[in-house]
Structures are given as C-alpha cells and as structure tokens.
Amino acid sequence: MTNANTQNPTLNIGVPFSFEVYPPRKPELRDALHQTIGTLAAAGPAFISVTYGAGGSSRDATLECVSYILATTDVEPMAHLTCVQATRAEAVELVQEFMDAGINKFLALRGDPPEGSHEGEDFLGDLKSATQLVQLMRTLEDPAKPLSIGVATFPNGHPQSTSVSQDIRTLLAKQAAGADLAITQLFFNAQEYIDFVAEAKAAGVTIPILPGIMPVISPARLARMVEISGEEMPRDLEAALSSTDSAEEQREIGIAHAANLARELIAGGAPGIHLYAFNQSGPVLEVLQRIS
C-alpha cells in the first residue's frame, strides 16, 4: 500500500501521534475527506480513528472510511463503535462486519443519545456500557488476529459522573474488560491531564492514556466544543479568540494554544498525542510541525 498523498514529510515529535476524523455528512464531501486522509497519513501517524454517528447513523460511512484508510494508506485505521440502540445480536453482527473488512483496531464507546431523544429515555440497547462492549469484542476476537481496543476517558469527569474518582473506577473496569488504551475527552489545561493520569496510575490503571487535543481556531468552534464536551469554558482562550475578528489571527491563536498544550503534555509524560482534526489537515499538521 502507498499513501494517497505523499507531499508531507513524516513528522517526529518524540512520541507517537494519531488523528481523528469523522465520516462525510454528505456524499459530495467524500473526495475532500479522502484527500485529507491522504495528507494526514503522509505525516506518519500511529493510527487514524473514524467516529461513529449516534444510533449508528454513520455505520456504513464509518465502514467505508476505515476501509479506505486500510486500502490506500500504510496507516492503521481505528473504528469507533457504540452501544446505542443495538441488541446483543446486532452488536455482534456490527463488530463482525468490521472485523471481516480487515479492521482490528476499535474505540469502544457507550455512545451519545440520538438526536431527538428525550431526557431519561433509554437510548442504549442490550449493552449498557463501553465496558460491556469491550467484553463482547474480546469474545469475538480471533487469537490469530488480536484486536486492539481503545476506550474513552475524561480527565475532568464525564458530564454524568459524580467525581473524577468515579471516572477512574470506570476506566479500571474498562481495563479489566480488555481495553488496551484510553483516549481523553477534550481539555484545555495540561495539568488537568497530568493530575488525572497520576491519580489513575495510583489507582491501578496501567494502560496508556492518550491526551486528545483539538486546535480551536474560532470562537464559534470553541463554544461548540465546550457544549459537546461539558468542559468549563477556558476563559483565556475564549478572550484571545474573541479579541480579533480576523479569521487568520484566530487560526494562529488556536494553533499556538494547541501547540503549547502539546509541548506541556509531552514534557509531562504523555505517551502520545491524539489530534481531533475536524476533517481539516492544516491546523493539526501545523501543531505537529511546531513541536517537531
């Protein structure tokens, strides 16, 4: 296999790095995403992960995207899968479908409520947690083709948890079920990650915890990311982005912030960096170039 785009040199930041993309929301955006994937792949990431829509809304698109990465690049794809609205038999079929396509790297997630669902409504299927999904994946695993299974974790606590300690207990359960690594939700301060990892290790977590970073290059995107993640608004970054109406200056502010965060995380012992690309190669690659 060869990279679809080899214009970018392989980057070296001292630790592995990876990217996250999402399936195109419209068929006409597929070619643009394929070009972005080629550009990202040429940088030499450890893997490229592909998100999975609420309620399986992007199941086919996710499978197409990870299959494209597998067929056209030298980079290993990671498929996100969720527990939403699936019987156990359907979950088995889903995992098997991806495995049959040659995918052996997964991010097992509980999943978010589908759009239009009501508060308190049970949007899950037979599997009620990412831990149960990890357990299911391990039962389907072919010993000759071992799976790599990642899970999500939350340095500042999941929006529905009562404490960081509860999140660490959840991470320990995912680890016991067979998770190989964890990727964090967005955060904006390196010390939050460093403190969380120290507490997790003290509690018995041994799997790598990759920090997730997104270059936030506009006030609107920052507001949206805070809304989705449930994180507190980083007031310094908000003020900096709002201090100018220039898109170019806002882009520079967001990239500089992400690069500084990445440097601090690597210095603090992060075993790698996972970059949320928002289906754009430019900002995440510029972050890596600044710290390589």
Secondary structure in CASP SS format (residue, H / E / C, confidence):
PFRMAT SS
TARGET T0000
AUTHOR 0000-0000-0000
METHOD secondary structure of the structure
MODEL  1
M C 1.00
T C 1.00
N C 1.00
A C 1.00
N C 1.00
T C 1.00
Q C 1.00
N C 1.00
P C 1.00
T C 1.00
L C 1.00
N C 1.00
I C 1.00
G C 1.00
V C 1.00
P C 1.00
F E 1.00
S E 1.00
F E 1.00
E E 1.00
V E 1.00
Y C 1.00
P C 1.00
P C 1.00
R C 1.00
K C 1.00
P H 1.00
E H 1.00
L H 1.00
R H 1.00
D H 1.00
A H 1.00
L H 1.00
H H 1.00
Q H 1.00
T H 1.00
I H 1.00
G H 1.00
T H 1.00
L H 1.00
A H 1.00
A C 1.00
A C 1.00
G C 1.00
P C 1.00
A C 1.00
F E 1.00
I E 1.00
S E 1.00
V E 1.00
T C 1.00
Y C 1.00
G C 1.00
A H 1.00
G H 1.00
G H 1.00
S C 1.00
S C 1.00
R H 1.00
D H 1.00
A H 1.00
T H 1.00
L H 1.00
E H 1.00
C H 1.00
V H 1.00
S H 1.00
Y H 1.00
I H 1.00
L H 1.00
A H 1.00
T H 1.00
T C 1.00
D C 1.00
V C 1.00
E E 1.00
P E 1.00
M E 1.00
A E 1.00
H E 1.00
L E 1.00
T E 1.00
C C 1.00
V E 1.00
Q C 1.00
A C 1.00
T C 1.00
R H 1.00
A H 1.00
E H 1.00
A H 1.00
V H 1.00
E H 1.00
L H 1.00
V H 1.00
Q H 1.00
E H 1.00
F H 1.00
M H 1.00
D H 1.00
A C 1.00
G C 1.00
I C 1.00
N C 1.00
K E 1.00
F E 1.00
L E 1.00
A E 1.00
L E 1.00
R C 1.00
G C 1.00
D C 1.00
P C 1.00
P C 1.00
E C 1.00
G C 1.00
S C 1.00
H C 1.00
E C 1.00
G C 1.00
E C 1.00
D C 1.00
F C 1.00
L E 1.00
G C 1.00
D C 1.00
L C 1.00
K C 1.00
S C 1.00
A H 1.00
T H 1.00
Q H 1.00
L H 1.00
V H 1.00
Q H 1.00
L H 1.00
M H 1.00
R H 1.00
T H 1.00
L H 1.00
E C 1.00
D E 1.00
P C 1.00
A C 1.00
K E 1.00
P C 1.00
L C 1.00
S E 1.00
I E 1.00
G E 1.00
V E 1.00
A E 1.00
T E 1.00
F C 1.00
P C 1.00
N C 1.00
G C 1.00
H C 1.00
P C 1.00
Q C 1.00
S C 1.00
T C 1.00
S C 1.00
V H 1.00
S H 1.00
Q H 1.00
D H 1.00
I H 1.00
R H 1.00
T H 1.00
L H 1.00
L H 1.00
A H 1.00
K H 1.00
Q H 1.00
A H 1.00
A H 1.00
G C 1.00
A C 1.00
D C 1.00
L E 1.00
A E 1.00
I E 1.00
T E 1.00
Q C 1.00
L C 1.00
F C 1.00
F C 1.00
N C 1.00
A H 1.00
Q H 1.00
E H 1.00
Y H 1.00
I H 1.00
D H 1.00
F H 1.00
V H 1.00
A H 1.00
E H 1.00
A H 1.00
K H 1.00
A H 1.00
A H 1.00
G C 1.00
V C 1.00
T C 1.00
I C 1.00
P C 1.00
I E 1.00
L E 1.00
P C 1.00
G E 1.00
I E 1.00
M C 1.00
P C 1.00
V C 1.00
I C 1.00
S C 1.00
P H 1.00
A H 1.00
R H 1.00
L H 1.00
A H 1.00
R H 1.00
M H 1.00
V H 1.00
E H 1.00
I H 1.00
S H 1.00
G C 1.00
E C 1.00
E C 1.00
M C 1.00
P C 1.00
R H 1.00
D H 1.00
L H 1.00
E H 1.00
A H 1.00
A H 1.00
L H 1.00
S H 1.00
S C 1.00
T C 1.00
D C 1.00
S C 1.00
A H 1.00
E H 1.00
E H 1.00
Q H 1.00
R H 1.00
E H 1.00
I H 1.00
G H 1.00
I H 1.00
A H 1.00
H H 1.00
A H 1.00
A H 1.00
N H 1.00
L H 1.00
A H 1.00
R H 1.00
E H 1.00
L H 1.00
I H 1.00
A H 1.00
G C 1.00
G C 1.00
A C 1.00
P C 1.00
G C 1.00
I E 1.00
H E 1.00
L E 1.00
Y E 1.00
A C 1.00
F C 1.00
N C 1.00
Q C 1.00
S H 1.00
G H 1.00
P H 1.00
V H 1.00
L H 1.00
E H 1.00
V H 1.00
L H 1.00
Q H 1.00
R H 1.00
I H 1.00
S C 1.00
END
